[in-house]
């Protein structure tokens, strides 16, 4: 009989799907204390978009990688960069009573924002307190089907596909709690050519925008805030009160010694967990949403 501690040992493969690469990392150890024991960056010959997923290119790359014994762990998790994900803040609707009604409302809301192009996408949302908005994500159904088809024949227990923002958001929520930050704050995620900006007020997701990154990221963030201020009364009220909202920034490609200055904001830089690099020094963050 195996010792109790050995039964608890985790052996997990993380696969990060970026626009131009796949990052494979294998972790072993006790739950909450895993260590990266192997890693590899696979440079893609094509930029990974929805067309490459649907054409079978993603399946081909994944199969080739997983056929190598070093990546045949017990469990696996997929992380998807923001270029293949759409986000939305879903308003509370007191008329919704069942899970089917909730899913129909979620589908309707995404289509109203992004059009029929996302009608067939897989959509899910975080849990929210009564009366509060929730953060939701949508990914191409073909991506989830590809992952399922690749992992099904293998002796690897596939756990989830996670949008990148959900990983960073969980880290941000931990920092907010640990530092006892004021009730309202911004969260900015800059990675893989995308800028994802969110607003949280008293633990409630109030706004999210995921756009292509411009040359001057700081000016872009300031413009997004100013534009939303004109349309969002909640933001305008906070600014009129003279409140300097904290800005949590996750920017893994920015050198650590380079300061981030955003006028009228206290900038708190989140430590990079290195999920999208090949640096082994990573702390695993609990999952927020599992589609």
VEXMARLO-365960 format. One line per 4 residues: for each residue x, y, z of N, C-alpha, C, O. Coordinates in steps of 0.001 Angstrom, whole numbers. Example, Ala and Ser with C-alpha at 12.3 -4.5 7.8 and 13.67 -1.06 7.14 Angstrom:
2
13190:-5690:7800:12300:-4500:7800:13200:-3300:7800:14236:-3319:8465 ~ 12850:-2250:7080:13670:-1060:7140:12900:30:7870:13409:1138:8039
This chain:
291
842:-1197:0:0:0:0:878:1249:0:1871:1327:724 ~ 487:2247:-844:1262:3470:-920:1081:4298:345:-10:4309:915 ~ 2125:4995:799:1986:5892:1941:942:6964:1647:718:7316:488 ~ 304:7482:2695:-756:8483:2531:-255:9714:1781:-951:10250:918
967:10163:2118:1487:11379:1490:1738:11178:5:1607:12119:-778 ~ 2103:9946:-396:2372:9663:-1797:1082:9669:-2612:1082:10063:-3778 ~ -15:9231:-1997:-1300:9256:-2688:-1746:10682:-2993:-2450:10927:-3973 ~ -1325:11631:-2135:-1727:13020:-2302:-864:13773:-3307:-1223:14877:-3717
251:13206:-3707:1175:13897:-4608:498:14268:-5923:-208:13460:-6526 ~ 729:15508:-6355:179:15974:-7622:1235:15884:-8715:2428:16067:-8471 ~ 775:15602:-9906:1625:15567:-11088:808:16217:-12194:-4:15555:-12840 ~ 1020:17519:-12416:144:18288:-13294:909:18937:-14432:2013:19452:-14254
294:18899:-15607:826:19562:-16789:30:20837:-17039:-1199:20810:-17104 ~ 743:21957:-17179:119:23221:-17581:502:23505:-19026:1684:23493:-19372 ~ -492:23759:-19870:-238:24135:-21258:-806:25533:-21483:-2013:25743:-21362 ~ 56:26481:-21810:-373:27857:-22052:-394:28120:-23554:628:27988:-24227
-1556:28492:-24075:-1717:28763:-25512:-1580:30262:-25738:-2466:31040:-25384 ~ -472:30649:-26323:-203:32053:-26634:-336:32250:-28144:-425:31265:-28877 ~ -351:33484:-28624:-496:33707:-30070:589:33031:-30901:307:32503:-31977 ~ 1842:33044:-30405:2950:32536:-31212:3713:31382:-30571:4774:30992:-31060
3183:30836:-29483:3896:29749:-28831:2989:28969:-27890:1921:29435:-27494 ~ 3448:27765:-27544:2848:26992:-26467:3905:26879:-25370:5073:26615:-25655 ~ 3496:27078:-24119:4390:26887:-22987:3928:25651:-22232:2809:25620:-21719 ~ 4771:24639:-22159:4452:23409:-21429:5277:23372:-20148:6491:23574:-20172
4602:23112:-19031:5297:23055:-17756:4690:21940:-16911:3470:21788:-16843 ~ 5548:21176:-16279:5093:20055:-15460:5425:20336:-13988:6541:20723:-13642 ~ 4412:20126:-13137:4551:20408:-11711:4335:19136:-10903:3463:18323:-11210 ~ 5152:18984:-9862:4988:17850:-8958:5112:18332:-7517:5785:19321:-7227
4442:17604:-6620:4530:17934:-5205:3186:17795:-4518:2211:17346:-5121 ~ 3143:18178:-3269:1906:18150:-2506:1010:19295:-2930:1513:20321:-3388 ~ -321:19157:-2794:-1241:20233:-3158:-864:21547:-2481:-668:21592:-1266 ~ -764:22611:-3268:-395:23913:-2743:1101:24123:-2619:1545:25232:-2322
1897:23066:-2843:3354:23167:-2710:4051:22496:-3890:5104:21879:-3731 ~ 3456:22623:-5068:4054:21988:-6235:5248:22791:-6750:5337:24000:-6537 ~ 6153:22106:-7423:7347:22714:-7990:7448:22358:-9465:7165:21228:-9863 ~ 7850:23327:-10266:8053:23069:-11692:9284:22190:-11869:10383:22564:-11461
9097:21016:-12481:10200:20079:-12664:10652:19985:-14123:11703:19412:-14410 ~ 9868:20539:-15037:10239:20494:-16454:9449:21565:-17198:8339:21919:-16799 ~ 10029:22077:-18280:9360:23130:-19037:9896:23186:-20457:11025:22781:-20732 ~ 9053:23701:-21358:9471:23827:-22757:8614:24877:-23444:7410:24970:-23204
9245:25657:-24293:8525:26621:-25129:8545:26116:-26556:9611:25886:-27126 ~ 7361:25943:-27138:7240:25495:-28518:6823:26686:-29369:5703:27181:-29241 ~ 7712:27143:-30229:7420:28273:-31104:6541:27797:-32256:6867:26822:-32932 ~ 5432:28485:-32472:4474:28083:-33497:4864:28643:-34861:5388:29752:-34962
4602:27868:-35900:4878:28316:-37264:3777:29246:-37770:3979:30015:-38710 ~ 2609:29161:-37130:1487:30039:-37489:1005:30760:-36235:1096:30223:-35131 ~ 492:31978:-36408:-113:32677:-35284:-1414:31977:-34917:-2271:31753:-35772 ~ -1557:31637:-33645:-2702:30841:-33206:-3950:31717:-33070:-4094:32473:-32109
-4832:31599:-34034:-6116:32289:-34002:-7237:31276:-34129:-6993:30070:-34126 ~ -8457:31760:-34238:-9593:30850:-34329:-9505:29974:-35577:-9878:28802:-35539 ~ -9013:30538:-36683:-8903:29767:-37925:-7936:28594:-37758:-8174:27507:-38286 ~ -6842:28821:-37018:-5858:27758:-36797:-6410:26671:-35874:-6056:25498:-35997
-7279:27076:-34953:-7931:26094:-34088:-8874:25228:-34903:-8862:24002:-34792 ~ -9697:25879:-35727:-10706:25165:-36508:-10088:24306:-37609:-10672:23296:-38001 ~ -8922:24690:-38108:-8281:23938:-39197:-7555:22683:-38701:-7132:21848:-39499 ~ -7416:22560:-37386:-6740:21391:-36843:-5283:21629:-36491:-4608:20722:-36006
-4787:22844:-36731:-3379:23134:-36443:-3074:23010:-34947:-2039:22461:-34570 ~ -3973:23516:-34091:-3767:23402:-32649:-3742:21937:-32223:-2902:21543:-31414 ~ -4644:21139:-32754:-4684:19713:-32421:-3376:19033:-32806:-2850:18220:-32047 ~ -2855:19359:-33973:-1604:18757:-34461:-445:19084:-33513:340:18204:-33159
-343:20360:-33104:755:20778:-32233:634:20123:-30857:1631:19671:-30293 ~ -578:20071:-30320:-791:19466:-29009:-468:17971:-29021:179:17462:-28106 ~ -923:17275:-30063:-668:15832:-30151:823:15541:-30217:1312:14623:-29559 ~ 1544:16324:-31016:2983:16111:-31135:3674:16310:-29796:4594:15572:-29444
3223:17317:-29050:3831:17597:-27743:3511:16504:-26735:4397:16049:-26012 ~ 2265:16083:-26679:1833:15129:-25667:2291:13701:-25952:2242:12845:-25069 ~ 2731:13444:-27164:3262:12119:-27474:4642:11899:-26856:5144:10776:-26812 ~ 5245:12986:-26382:6545:12893:-25716:6311:12547:-24249:5511:13198:-23577
7003:11528:-23753:6747:10996:-22416:6903:12031:-21309:6199:11962:-20301 ~ 7812:12991:-21477:8080:13976:-20416:6864:14821:-20082:6825:15447:-19023 ~ 5859:14854:-20972:4668:15676:-20740:3438:14850:-20377:2336:15392:-20286 ~ 3608:13576:-20173:2472:12705:-19850:2284:12635:-18332:2620:11644:-17684
1729:13732:-17792:1471:13847:-16356:138:13179:-16013:-530:12617:-16881 ~ -235:13250:-14737:-1504:12645:-14305:-2691:13520:-14673:-3734:13017:-15092 ~ -2533:14838:-14516:-3613:15774:-14813:-3082:16892:-15703:-1871:17069:-15837 ~ -3996:17642:-16308:-3587:18736:-17186:-4565:19896:-17100:-5765:19705:-16905
-4030:21101:-17248:-4817:22331:-17283:-4346:23169:-18468:-3148:23277:-18730 ~ -5303:23759:-19177:-4986:24623:-20315:-5247:26071:-19929:-6294:26382:-19361 ~ -4298:26963:-20233:-4451:28400:-20036:-4469:29069:-21413:-3621:28778:-22257 ~ -5436:29967:-21638:-5609:30580:-22956:-5378:32081:-22876:-5988:32764:-22053
-4500:32592:-23728:-4212:34022:-23760:-5450:34807:-24194:-6374:34254:-24791 ~ -5452:36098:-23885:-6644:36921:-24096:-7015:37154:-25558:-8116:37623:-25845 ~ -6115:36837:-26484:-6455:37043:-27891:-7523:36063:-28369:-8166:36304:-29390 ~ -7720:34958:-27641:-8734:33969:-28016:-9929:33962:-27058:-10734:33030:-27062
-10034:35009:-26241:-11096:35062:-25238:-11826:36401:-25332:-11218:37430:-25628 ~ -13123:36376:-25079:-13911:37602:-24951:-14466:37652:-23534:-14829:36623:-22963 ~ -14530:38853:-22973:-15009:39014:-21607:-16194:39968:-21566:-16365:40813:-22445 ~ -17001:39817:-20534:-18134:40727:-20335:-18512:40725:-18859:-18333:39729:-18158
-19033:41850:-18402:-19615:41934:-17061:-21121:41779:-17227:-21764:42576:-17909 ~ -21674:40755:-16604:-23086:40417:-16785:-23939:41051:-15678:-23726:40768:-14499 ~ -24890:41894:-16045:-25735:42542:-15036:-26602:41522:-14290:-26950:40473:-14832 ~ -26935:41841:-13069:-27848:41014:-12291:-29246:41092:-12894:-29706:42170:-13270
-29918:39947:-12983:-31278:39911:-13513:-32162:39130:-12541:-32058:37905:-12474 ~ -33028:39808:-11788:-33850:39130:-10778:-34877:38173:-11369:-35456:37363:-10644 ~ -35114:38259:-12702:-36110:37399:-13332:-35590:35989:-13600:-36374:35077:-13861 ~ -34279:35809:-13538:-33682:34508:-13824:-33845:33580:-12628:-33471:33921:-11506
-34413:32394:-12884:-34689:31442:-11798:-33955:30116:-11961:-33688:29441:-10967 ~ -33622:29728:-13192:-33041:28408:-13434:-31691:28525:-14140:-31326:29586:-14647 ~ -30959:27407:-14160:-29658:27373:-14831:-29810:27581:-16341:-28972:28231:-16967 ~ -30869:27035:-16918:-31112:27209:-18356:-31382:28672:-18684:-30893:29187:-19690
-32149:29331:-17849:-32431:30750:-18060:-31164:31586:-17925:-30964:32553:-18660 ~ -30314:31204:-16979:-29058:31917:-16774:-28148:31785:-17991:-27522:32758:-18412 ~ -28074:30564:-18562:-27239:30346:-19736:-27783:31088:-20949:-27019:31639:-21741 ~ -29107:31101:-21091:-29730:31822:-22209:-29454:33317:-22104:-29184:33980:-23105
-29525:33839:-20888:-29251:35259:-20649:-27789:35576:-20951:-27478:36619:-21525 ~ -26893:34664:-20558:-25468:34832:-20818:-25197:34853:-22320:-24457:35709:-22805 ~ -25790:33918:-23055:-25629:33882:-24515:-26137:35162:-25154:-25473:35753:-26005 ~ -27328:35583:-24730:-27934:36795:-25290:-27045:38012:-25050:-26878:38853:-25933
-26477:38097:-23849:-25672:39277:-23516:-24403:39323:-24365:-24044:40384:-24876 ~ -23720:38188:-24524:-22501:38175:-25330:-22787:38513:-26790:-22021:39239:-27422 ~ -23873:37995:-27320:-24225:38285:-28709:-24552:39762:-28887:-24214:40354:-29912 ~ -25209:40363:-27892:-25543:41786:-27970:-24288:42657:-27963:-24290:43761:-28508
-23217:42156:-27342:-21971:42919:-27257:-21043:42621:-28433:-20459:43539:-29009 ~ -20903:41336:-28794:-19908:40924:-29790:-20506:40442:-31106:-19767:40188:-32057 ~ -21818:40312:-31179:-22452:39893:-32418:-22570:38383:-32563:-22171:37624:-31680 ~ -23122:37968:-33689:-23387:36544:-33937:-22121:35712:-34041:-22181:34484:-33973
-20977:36362:-34205:-19714:35626:-34328:-19418:34777:-33092:-18711:33773:-33181 ~ -19961:35181:-31932:-19696:34430:-30696:-20890:33580:-30266:-20908:33050:-29155 ~ -21875:33449:-31132:-23098:32720:-30768:-22808:31274:-30370:-23437:30744:-29454 ~ -21869:30644:-31047:-21571:29229:-30772:-20429:29040:-29767:-20058:27908:-29455
-19879:30131:-29266:-18755:30026:-28342:-19217:29489:-26992:-20383:29620:-26618 ~ -18279:28882:-26272:-18568:28401:-24925:-18472:29554:-23943:-17483:30288:-23938 ~ -19496:29719:-23110:-19561:30865:-22206:-19781:30406:-20768:-20541:29471:-20517 ~ -19118:31062:-19838:-19306:30754:-18424:-19075:32018:-17620:-18505:32989:-18119
-19522:32001:-16366:-19383:33191:-15538:-19016:32822:-14109:-19287:31713:-13647 ~ -18395:33770:-13419:-18009:33570:-12030:-19246:33688:-11152:-20258:34263:-11553 ~ -19150:33140:-9962:-20247:33283:-9008:-20265:34714:-8490:-19224:35367:-8421 ~ -21438:35196:-8130:-21585:36563:-7624:-22617:36583:-6504:-23529:35758:-6467
-22460:37525:-5604:-23411:37664:-4509:-24747:38158:-5043:-24827:38691:-6149 ~ -25784:37978:-4254:-27137:38365:-4663:-27164:39839:-5057:-26720:40705:-4303 ~ -27687:40108:-6242:-27833:41476:-6711:-26606:42058:-7384:-26641:43201:-7839 ~ -25512:41292:-7460:-24281:41821:-8036:-24040:41319:-9457:-24555:40277:-9862
-23247:42082:-10200:-22817:41679:-11536:-21781:40565:-11406:-21196:40366:-10342 ~ -21565:39840:-12509:-20553:38776:-12519:-19642:38938:-13725:-20029:39522:-14736 ~ -18428:38414:-13608:-17470:38438:-14709:-17628:37158:-15522:-17635:36063:-14959 ~ -17753:37286:-16833:-17974:36129:-17702:-16946:36091:-18824:-16384:37117:-19207
-16713:34901:-19340:-15767:34726:-20443:-16384:33853:-21520:-17289:33062:-21256 ~ -15880:34009:-22745:-16332:33189:-23873:-15115:32799:-24703:-14242:33624:-24972 ~ -15070:31519:-25107:-13990:31016:-25946:-14583:30174:-27076:-15670:29614:-26929 ~ -13878:30083:-28193:-14394:29282:-29309:-14672:27843:-28886:-13841:27204:-28241
-15837:27348:-29251:-16185:25968:-28931:-15202:24996:-29572:-14924:23926:-29030 ~ -14680:25385:-30737:-13712:24522:-31431:-12455:24321:-30603:-11828:23264:-30681 ~ -12074:25318:-29810:-10892:25189:-28971:-11131:24143:-27882:-10292:23271:-27653 ~ -12285:24236:-27212:-12606:23272:-26166:-12756:21865:-26730:-12341:20893:-26099
-13354:21753:-27928:-13525:20447:-28548:-12174:19849:-28933:-11952:18646:-28795 ~ -11275:20707:-29418:-9937:20242:-29780:-9202:19681:-28577:-8614:18601:-28639 ~ -9242:20428:-27477:-8574:19983:-26252:-9163:18654:-25766:-8426:17753:-25366 ~ -10488:18542:-25805:-11156:17304:-25379:-10735:16131:-26264:-10428:15049:-25764
-10722:16350:-27577:-10375:15274:-28507:-8922:14820:-28357:-8614:13639:-28515 ~ -8035:15770:-28051:-6617:15430:-27913:-6363:14657:-26623:-5599:13692:-26617 ~ -6998:15077:-25533:-6716:14469:-24240:-7503:13181:-23987:-7062:12336:-23208 ~ -8649:13021:-24627:-9507:11858:-24356:-8804:10518:-24518:-8986:9653:-23661
-8000:10289:-25575:-7362:8968:-25730:-6180:8748:-24790:-5645:7642:-24718 ~ -5771:9782:-24076:-4563:9692:-23266:-4897:9402:-21806:-6016:9643:-21352 ~ -3924:8888:-21088:-4097:8602:-19675:-3780:9836:-18837:-3076:9755:-17830 ~ -4307:10971:-19265:-4121:12247:-18565:-5496:12789:-18233:-6313:12989:-19132
-5764:13027:-16983:-7055:13554:-16567:-7107:15048:-16845:-6415:15834:-16199 ~ -7930:15431:-17807:-8021:16842:-18186:-8956:17578:-17228:-10101:17169:-17036 ~ -8463:18674:-16622:-9213:19357:-15582:-9991:20574:-16075:-11185:20689:-15797 ~ -9344:21480:-16797:-10063:22695:-17189:-9320:23489:-18246:-8123:23306:-18468
-10071:24382:-18896:-9507:25407:-19777:-9761:26743:-19086:-10906:27073:-18775 ~ -8705:27510:-18846:-8826:28730:-18065:-8438:29959:-18877:-7345:29989:-19443 ~ -9293:30969:-18951:-8893:32246:-19561:-7817:32917:-18705:-7849:32836:-17477 ~ -6882:33569:-19355:-5746:34185:-18663:-6194:35205:-17614:-5622:35269:-16525
-7206:35996:-17938:-7669:37022:-16994:-8114:36405:-15678:-7903:36998:-14620 ~ -8721:35233:-15723:-9231:34625:-14496:-8094:34274:-13544:-8233:34388:-12326 ~ -6984:33853:-14104:-5808:33559:-13284:-5301:34839:-12605:-5048:34851:-11401 ~ -5157:35904:-13385:-4639:37162:-12850:-5635:37784:-11873:-5231:38360:-10863
-6929:37675:-12162:-7944:38242:-11281:-7909:37605:-9905:-8098:38281:-8894 ~ -7668:36313:-9869:-7588:35631:-8572:-6408:36155:-7763:-6514:36344:-6552 ~ -5291:36387:-8433:-4123:36951:-7760:-4438:38358:-7252:-4057:38722:-6140 ~ -5136:39146:-8073:-5481:40514:-7686:-6384:40531:-6460:-6207:41360:-5567
-7348:39623:-6413:-8263:39569:-5273:-7517:39228:-3989:-7859:39721:-2914 ~ -6501:38388:-4105:-5685:38065:-2936:-4917:39283:-2449:-4813:39509:-1243 ~ -4374:40076:-3379:-3627:41280:-3014:-4551:42316:-2389:-4180:42966:-1411 ~ -5751:42476:-2943:-6719:43425:-2400:-7042:43088:-950:-7104:43971:-94
-7244:41817:-688:-7566:41378:672:-6372:41530:1606:-6515:42004:2733 ~ -5183:41122:1132:-3989:41147:1976:-3596:42571:2338:-3201:42830:3475 ~ -3697:43506:1382:-3282:44878:1614:-4423:45766:2103:-4244:46964:2325 ~ -5601:45159:2268:-6759:45897:2773:-6989:47167:1960:-7129:48258:2512
-7026:47003:630:-7198:48145:-262:-8618:48692:-170:-9539:48005:272 ~ -8773:49943:-598:-10096:50546:-577:-11046:49800:-1494:-10620:49002:-2329 ~ -12314:50059:-1336:-13354:49234:-1948:-13372:49252:-3467:-13903:48326:-4081 ~ -12805:50289:-4097:-12823:50382:-5555:-11399:50386:-6100:-10537:51097:-5584
-11149:49591:-7148:-9813:49590:-7756:-9887:49069:-9185:-10823:48370:-9573 ~ -8856:49438:-9957:-8714:48991:-11331:-7769:47790:-11381:-6908:47616:-10518 ~ -7953:46976:-12408:-7029:45879:-12692:-6673:45944:-14170:-7550:45898:-15033 ~ -5373:46053:-14456:-4904:46107:-15841:-3990:44910:-16114:-3047:44648:-15368
-4286:44202:-17182:-3474:43058:-17614:-2960:43362:-19022:-3742:43511:-19962 ~ -1627:43451:-19153:-1014:43758:-20449:-123:42588:-20847:919:42357:-20232 ~ -531:41856:-21870:246:40689:-22309:-208:40243:-23692:-1379:40378:-24048 ~ 726:39713:-24461:432:39119:-25778:-326:40061:-26707:-1230:39643:-27431
54:41332:-26677:-543:42293:-27596:-1951:42719:-27244:-2644:43305:-28076 ~ -2394:42434:-26014:-3733:42816:-25568:-3654:43611:-24270:-2788:43370:-23428 ~ -4561:44551:-24125:-4735:45283:-22876:-6124:44944:-22345:-7131:45200:-23006 ~ -6167:44374:-21162:-7435:44028:-20530:-7560:44880:-19265:-6739:44776:-18354
-8590:45720:-19219:-8781:46646:-18107:-10115:46366:-17439:-11140:46246:-18110 ~ -10101:46259:-16102:-11315:45942:-15342:-11480:46925:-14184:-10513:47532:-13724 ~ -12710:47068:-13729:-13009:47869:-12548:-13791:47018:-11561:-14795:46398:-11912 ~ -13310:46996:-10302:-13995:46285:-9231:-14382:47281:-8141:-13568:48111:-7736
-15626:47200:-7665:-16099:48067:-6588:-16712:47191:-5503:-17720:46521:-5730 ~ -16096:47201:-4323:-16560:46409:-3185:-16768:44939:-3557:-17789:44335:-3231 ~ -15771:44382:-4248:-15809:42976:-4613:-16680:42634:-5795:-16784:41467:-6174 ~ -17306:43632:-6384:-18195:43396:-7533:-17513:43826:-8823:-16927:44907:-8897
-17594:42966:-9847:-17065:43314:-11159:-18015:44304:-11829:-19189:43999:-12039 ~ -17512:45475:-12158:-18380:46524:-12704:-18130:46815:-14174:-19009:47340:-14858 ~ -16939:46480:-14670:-16622:46840:-16057:-15393:46084:-16514:-14483:45848:-15720 ~ -15349:45695:-17796:-14176:45028:-18361:-14055:45392:-19831:-15054:45498:-20542
-12827:45579:-20276:-12554:45874:-21687:-11271:45144:-22075:-10254:45264:-21392 ~ -11319:44382:-23180:-10174:43618:-23670:-9904:44040:-25106:-10635:43653:-26018 ~ -8837:44848:-25316:-8581:45447:-26625:-7144:45205:-27067:-6295:44793:-26276 ~ -6889:45469:-28340:-5538:45321:-28879:-4619:46379:-28272:-5000:47540:-28117
-3422:45960:-27938:-2450:46857:-27305:-1905:47869:-28302:-1560:47520:-29431 ~ -1832:49133:-27871:-1258:50193:-28693:176:50484:-28251:650:49930:-27260 ~ 860:51353:-28988:2269:51632:-28697:2455:52238:-27317:3311:51791:-26554 ~ 1664:53248:-26990:1729:53904:-25684:638:53316:-24791:-500:53785:-24804
987:52290:-24018:1:51576:-23211:-572:52461:-22116:-1773:52415:-21850 ~ 268:53266:-21477:-197:54129:-20392:-1244:55115:-20909:-2285:55309:-20280 ~ -967:55732:-22051:-1924:56663:-22651:-3199:55933:-23054:-4294:56485:-22944 ~ -3062:54707:-23515:-4226:53911:-23911:-5125:53629:-22707:-6346:53758:-22798
-4517:53243:-21576:-5299:52974:-20369:-6008:54236:-19895:-7179:54197:-19516 ~ -5285:55360:-19920:-5885:56633:-19504:-7075:57000:-20399:-8085:57516:-19920 ~ -6944:56730:-21692:-8021:57026:-22626:-9234:56133:-22376:-10372:56601:-22421 ~ -8990:54848:-22113:-10087:53921:-21840:-10863:54350:-20591:-12092:54296:-20561
-10125:54775:-19566:-10779:55222:-18333:-11588:56495:-18583:-12728:56620:-18137 ~ -10977:57434:-19305:-11675:58691:-19587:-12932:58459:-20419:-13970:59073:-20173 ~ -12833:57580:-21393:-13987:57284:-22249:-15115:56637:-21443:-16287:56970:-21614 ~ -14738:55705:-20561:-15755:55035:-19760:-16347:55978:-18720:-17513:55848:-18346
-15546:56917:-18260:-16021:57899:-17279:-17199:58704:-17835:-18112:59079:-17099 ~ -17162:58959:-19133:-18228:59733:-19761:-19534:58949:-19861:-20610:59534:-19979 ~ -19430:57606:-19811:-20618:56772:-20008:-21057:56023:-18752:-22160:55479:-18708 ~ -20196:55992:-17730:-20474:55192:-16546:-20598:56095:-15325:-19609:56675:-14877
-21800:56214:-14789:-22032:57092:-13648:-21273:56648:-12404:-20865:57485:-11599 ~ -21076:55323:-12234:-20368:54829:-11054:-18933:55334:-11018:-18434:55733:-9966 ~ -18268:55315:-12179:-16893:55794:-12256:-16846:57297:-12044:-15990:57804:-11320 ~ -17761:58000:-12672:-17793:59463:-12556:-17997:59897:-11103:-17364:60847:-10642
-18872:59207:-10390:-19112:59544:-8986:-17863:59338:-8149:-17553:60162:-7289 ~ -17142:58251:-8387:-15925:57976:-7639:-14872:59046:-7887:-14216:59498:-6949 ~ -14706:59454:-9137:-13695:60443:-9483:-14068:61814:-8928:-13201:62556:-8464 ~ -15356:62152:-8975:-15797:63446:-8447:-15574:63553:-6945:-15405:64649:-6411
-15575:62407:-6267:-15313:62405:-4821:-13828:62608:-4520:-13423:62703:-3361 ~ -13024:62674:-5587:-11600:62881:-5401:-10858:61647:-4961:-9752:61749:-4432 ~ -11436:60484:-5166:-10803:59243:-4727:-9733:58799:-5719:-9983:58728:-6922 ~ -8563:58507:-5216:-7463:58015:-6035:-7522:56493:-6026:-7024:55846:-5104
-8135:55931:-7060:-8323:54483:-7083:-7005:53756:-7326:-6240:54152:-8206 ~ -6726:52702:-6564:-5534:51892:-6830:-5642:51246:-8215:-6734:50902:-8668 ~ -4504:51089:-8870:-4445:50424:-10167:-3518:49212:-10026:-2298:49361:-9956 ~ -4110:48008:-9985:-3317:46784:-9942:-2894:46449:-11372:-3737:46295:-12255
-1601:46340:-11591:-1084:46146:-12951:-320:44834:-13044:609:44587:-12275 ~ -719:44008:-13982:-9:42754:-14291:578:42910:-15691:-148:42888:-16685 ~ 1901:43068:-15756:2575:43359:-17022:3864:42542:-17060:4938:43091:-16813 ~ 3789:41254:-17361:4951:40353:-17239:6132:40701:-18129:7269:40364:-17798
5884:41378:-19268:6978:41679:-20184:7707:42976:-19849:8731:43274:-20462 ~ 7209:43747:-18899:7855:44998:-18520:8970:44711:-17509:8736:44010:-16524 ~ 10183:45243:-17736:11284:45014:-16787:10899:45445:-15373:10195:46437:-15187 ~ 11365:44693:-14385:11011:44974:-13000:11482:46347:-12536:10857:46958:-11669
12580:46834:-13105:13118:48126:-12671:12480:49315:-13387:12851:50462:-13137 ~ 11526:49048:-14271:10846:50137:-14981:9562:50500:-14262:8677:49662:-14095 ~ 9462:51745:-13838:8307:52187:-13072:7102:52420:-13975:7238:52752:-15153 ~ 5933:52241:-13400:4673:52492:-14113:4006:53701:-13461:3636:53651:-12288
3854:54768:-14209:3258:55982:-13654:1947:56283:-14361:1920:56535:-15566 ~ 862:56255:-13600:-454:56607:-14113:-986:57765:-13280:-1231:57595:-12086 ~ -1171:58937:-13880:-1648:60096:-13124:-2945:59796:-12372:-3860:59173:-12912 ~ -3010:60241:-11139:-4207:60104:-10289:-4502:58663:-9878:-5628:58340:-9498
-3494:57801:-9955:-3683:56416:-9540:-2477:55940:-8739:-1332:56244:-9071 ~ -2752:55202:-7697:-1698:54515:-6956:-1472:53170:-7635:-2340:52299:-7595 ~ -318:52999:-8252:-34:51794:-9028:558:50708:-8122:1537:50940:-7412 ~ -46:49535:-8160:451:48372:-7433:743:47295:-8464:-172:46764:-9094
1999:46979:-8631:2389:46012:-9651:2268:44592:-9103:2863:44260:-8078 ~ 1502:43771:-9786:1346:42376:-9377:2552:41575:-9832:3048:41742:-10947 ~ 3013:40703:-8949:4156:39863:-9288:3777:38904:-10403:2707:38296:-10374 ~ 4652:38772:-11379:4389:37851:-12478:4529:36425:-12000:5541:36053:-11405
3502:35623:-12265:3565:34206:-11904:4283:33386:-12962:4485:32182:-12801 ~ 4673:34062:-14066:5460:33412:-15124:4708:32297:-15837:5335:31420:-16432 ~ 3377:32309:-15791:2637:31254:-16476:2879:31278:-17979:2812:30241:-18639 ~ 3163:32461:-18521:3315:32565:-19961:4776:32728:-20362:5070:33216:-21453
5697:32320:-19482:7113:32326:-19815:7675:30943:-19522:6935:30029:-19157 ~ 8963:30794:-19679:9588:29516:-19335:10431:29650:-18086:11360:28870:-17880 ~ 10123:30623:-17250:10802:30793:-15970:10198:29828:-14963:8982:29848:-14775 ~ 10995:28975:-14298:10438:27986:-13385:9939:28555:-12075:9245:27858:-11336
10273:29812:-11758:9886:30382:-10467:8444:30854:-10511:8192:32041:-10718 ~ 7507:29964:-10324:6086:30283:-10407:5348:29840:-9159:5649:28790:-8592 ~ 4385:30635:-8731:3468:30234:-7671:2129:29941:-8305:1608:30770:-9051 ~ 1563:28789:-8030:276:28432:-8585:-824:29270:-7932:-838:29420:-6710
-1738:29814:-8723:-2847:30615:-8239:-4131:29820:-8382:-4336:29157:-9398 ~ -4995:29874:-7383:-6256:29130:-7426:-7095:29572:-8596:-7018:30724:-9025 ~ -7894:28670:-9113:-8695:28939:-10303:-9981:29679:-9945:-10607:29402:-8922 ~ -10362:30615:-10795:-11571:31392:-10567:-12723:30848:-11380:-13834:30709:-10869
-12472:30538:-12640:-13540:30040:-13514:-13053:28821:-14273:-11931:28809:-14778 ~ -13866:27819:-14356:-13567:26632:-15125:-14702:26404:-16118:-15778:25952:-15727 ~ -14480:26709:-17405:-15541:26502:-18395:-15937:25041:-18473:-16818:24681:-19255
